[in-house]
Amino acid sequence: MSQALPEGTHDIDDEVYHRRELGIASKSTLDMVNRSPAHYKAWVDGEVPDEDRAALVFGRAFHVAVLEPAKWAERYASLPSFGDGRTKEAKARKAEWIALNEGRIAVPEADYETIEAMAMAVRAHPLASKLVTGGKAEQTLRWCDEATGLQCKGRVDYIAREGTVFVDLKSC
């Protein structure tokens, strides 16, 4: 098992938070163990890939657009349609787009525009805008469950008002 982070709230990169650690409980890992301990062990060992469904990509992109707007354009790019993609011209345009957007996550153009509109709506809303400004986005919580001794972790979308409000942002 890798060394656990100290208890408390931390600014932790997504990659570090989501790394596979045997013996660290989270909602996702507990769901996996509930399916079967073998599924959990196979996932920790890297035998099971992480799912990256379109809805998950959309939700993660929406989180960044709302909660970390400075990172939005840096991490994501609007993927235009290249038609059926079989012509030389379409293939060349797509290759050029990929080269220009290396390292960014491609979001279909319609989804990209929807996400931007949703983020603008949140920032324009009198109450919602106050809940997602002046705080900290994507905060990792680590603790030890006293009853079991199990190391636990969780991720809060946004902590506002000096730690008195925890925000759970949903894209649905």
Backbone torsions as a table, in degrees:
resi	resn	phi	psi	omega
1	MET	NA	138.7	178.2
2	SER	-73.8	161.8	-177.6
3	GLN	-66.7	130.2	-178.6
4	ALA	-74.0	150.2	173.9
5	LEU	-73.9	154.8	176.0
6	PRO	-62.2	156.7	178.6
7	GLU	-66.1	155.9	177.4
8	GLY	120.4	-161.1	-178.5
9	THR	-106.0	137.7	-174.7
10	HIS	-141.2	148.1	167.1
11	ASP	-83.9	105.3	-177.3
12	ILE	-125.4	133.4	176.6
13	ASP	-59.7	149.9	177.9
14	ASP	-52.6	-44.8	-177.1
15	GLU	-59.3	-41.9	179.3
16	VAL	-69.4	-44.5	-178.9
17	TYR	-61.2	-42.3	-174.2
18	HIS	-87.3	2.0	179.8
19	ARG	-63.3	153.4	-175.5
20	ARG	-84.9	116.3	-177.4
21	GLU	-128.8	120.5	176.7
22	LEU	-67.5	131.0	175.4
23	GLY	87.9	5.0	176.0
24	ILE	-107.4	118.1	-176.0
25	ALA	-88.1	137.5	171.7
26	SER	-145.2	172.6	178.9
27	LYS	-56.0	-46.4	-178.2
28	SER	-64.0	-44.2	-178.1
29	THR	-69.7	-36.0	177.2
30	LEU	-65.6	-37.3	174.5
31	ASP	-61.4	-40.8	179.5
32	MET	-66.2	-44.9	178.1
33	VAL	-61.8	-37.3	178.3
34	ASN	-62.1	-35.8	176.0
35	ARG	-65.2	-52.5	170.3
36	SER	-178.3	144.4	175.7
37	PRO	-57.3	-31.3	178.8
38	ALA	-64.9	-38.8	177.3
39	HIS	-63.1	-43.7	179.0
40	TYR	-61.3	-47.7	-178.8
41	LYS	-62.7	-41.2	178.7
42	ALA	-63.8	-38.0	178.3
43	TRP	-66.1	-45.9	178.9
44	VAL	-59.3	-39.9	-178.3
45	ASP	-76.8	-0.8	177.6
46	GLY	82.1	12.8	-179.6
47	GLU	-83.4	-13.3	-179.8
48	VAL	-119.7	120.3	179.8
49	PRO	-73.1	155.0	173.7
50	ASP	-72.7	142.0	177.5
51	GLU	-77.3	140.8	178.7
52	ASP	-133.9	57.9	179.3
53	ARG	-65.5	158.5	-178.7
54	ALA	-56.3	-38.4	-179.8
55	ALA	-64.9	-35.1	178.6
56	LEU	-70.3	-41.3	177.6
57	VAL	-62.3	-43.6	178.9
58	PHE	-60.3	-48.2	-178.6
59	GLY	-62.4	-43.8	178.4
60	ARG	-63.7	-42.1	179.1
61	ALA	-63.0	-41.0	178.5
62	PHE	-62.8	-42.1	177.4
63	HIS	-57.1	-47.8	-178.9
64	VAL	-64.9	-43.5	-178.6
65	ALA	-60.6	-37.2	-177.8
66	VAL	-87.3	-48.8	-169.1
67	LEU	-90.2	-24.9	-179.3
68	GLU	-136.2	60.0	-172.5
69	PRO	-57.6	-27.5	178.8
70	ALA	-66.2	-24.2	-179.2
71	LYS	-93.5	-10.0	-174.0
72	TRP	-56.8	-58.6	-177.7
73	ALA	-70.5	-25.5	179.0
74	GLU	-71.0	-37.1	-174.5
75	ARG	-96.3	-27.0	-172.5
76	TYR	-123.4	151.4	177.9
77	ALA	-137.7	143.5	178.2
78	SER	-77.9	118.5	-178.4
79	LEU	-91.5	109.1	179.3
80	PRO	-74.4	165.0	175.8
81	SER	-78.2	137.7	176.9
82	PHE	-111.9	31.7	-177.3
83	GLY	66.2	-143.8	-179.8
84	ASP	-80.0	-7.6	174.3
85	GLY	75.8	8.4	-176.3
86	ARG	-96.7	-15.6	-179.0
87	THR	-81.5	157.9	177.3
88	LYS	-59.0	-41.6	-179.4
89	GLU	-62.1	-45.7	-179.6
90	ALA	-64.1	-41.9	179.4
91	LYS	-64.2	-39.9	179.4
92	ALA	-67.1	-42.9	178.4
93	ARG	-63.2	-40.3	179.9
94	LYS	-67.3	-43.0	178.3
95	ALA	-61.3	-40.5	177.7
96	GLU	-64.1	-43.3	178.7
97	TRP	-61.2	-44.1	179.8
98	ILE	-61.4	-43.2	179.7
99	ALA	-64.4	-39.9	-179.6
100	LEU	-71.3	-22.7	-174.5
101	ASN	-116.7	26.2	-179.5
102	GLU	-56.6	133.1	178.2
103	GLY	88.7	-8.4	178.6
104	ARG	-101.6	154.9	-179.8
105	ILE	-88.2	126.4	-179.0
106	ALA	-78.7	127.4	175.7
107	VAL	-121.2	126.2	178.9
108	PRO	-49.9	140.5	-173.3
109	GLU	-49.2	-45.6	-179.0
110	ALA	-63.8	-41.4	177.7
111	ASP	-65.8	-40.7	179.5
112	TYR	-58.5	-47.0	-179.7
113	GLU	-65.2	-38.9	178.0
114	THR	-63.9	-44.7	179.7
115	ILE	-61.3	-45.3	178.7
116	GLU	-61.2	-41.2	179.3
117	ALA	-66.5	-40.6	178.3
118	MET	-63.9	-43.3	179.6
119	ALA	-63.5	-41.1	177.5
120	MET	-63.1	-38.3	179.7
121	ALA	-65.5	-40.6	177.8
122	VAL	-63.6	-46.4	-178.7
123	ARG	-67.1	-24.4	-180.0
124	ALA	-87.2	-16.5	-177.7
125	HIS	-74.4	131.9	-174.3
126	PRO	-60.5	-37.2	179.7
127	LEU	-90.4	-48.8	-176.8
128	ALA	-57.9	-39.6	-179.0
129	SER	-61.9	-35.0	178.7
130	LYS	-70.9	-28.1	-179.0
131	LEU	-76.1	-18.7	-176.4
132	VAL	-119.8	26.2	174.2
133	THR	-133.7	150.9	176.3
134	GLY	76.3	11.4	179.7
135	GLY	-125.0	-150.3	-179.1
136	LYS	-128.3	132.8	179.8
137	ALA	-91.0	151.9	172.0
138	GLU	48.0	64.1	-179.3
139	GLN	-95.2	132.3	178.9
140	THR	-93.0	132.6	175.5
141	LEU	-108.9	134.7	175.6
142	ARG	-128.9	138.6	178.0
143	TRP	-159.9	167.5	175.8
144	CYS	-110.4	124.7	177.4
145	ASP	-71.1	117.3	-175.2
146	GLU	-62.3	-36.8	-176.3
147	ALA	-68.8	-34.3	-174.9
148	THR	-113.6	-18.2	-174.3
149	GLY	78.1	6.4	-177.2
150	LEU	-77.1	133.0	173.7
151	GLN	-73.1	132.7	-176.5
152	CYS	-127.2	155.5	174.4
153	LYS	-145.4	153.6	176.4
154	GLY	-151.0	164.2	-177.5
155	ARG	-128.0	124.1	177.6
156	VAL	-100.4	129.4	-178.2
157	ASP	-59.4	-44.6	-177.7
158	TYR	-156.8	135.7	174.9
159	ILE	-114.0	119.3	-176.3
160	ALA	-117.4	171.0	175.9
161	ARG	49.1	55.6	174.6
162	GLU	53.4	41.3	175.2
163	GLY	83.0	10.9	-179.5
164	THR	-96.9	-12.1	-179.5
165	VAL	-131.1	126.1	175.6
166	PHE	-108.3	127.0	-176.5
167	VAL	-108.2	133.7	174.8
168	ASP	-116.2	103.8	-174.8
169	LEU	-86.8	130.7	177.9
170	LYS	-121.4	145.0	-178.5
171	SER	-97.7	-4.2	-177.6
172	CYS	-84.9	NA	NA
